[in-house]
């Protein structure tokens, strides 16, 4: 899974270098931890754009 995190961070950097506004955040737990809260946070970020 460490490789997944590293690759995701690389994609985030690549998009930023292309001028694409991104937001990458690590959260404790796994894909099934606080799904509703994480989804809501993503939607709030998008609506704030």
C-alpha positions, 0 to 999 in steps of 0.5 A: 500500500505504501506504493499506492500512497507514493504514486498518488502523491506523485500524481498530485504533484504532477497535476499541480505542475500542470496548473490544476488545483488539487487537494490531497489529504491522508486520513487515518484508517482505510477506505471504509473509515469515515466515508461520509465525513471524507466525502463531505469534506471533498464536496465542501472543497469542490464547492469552495472553488 
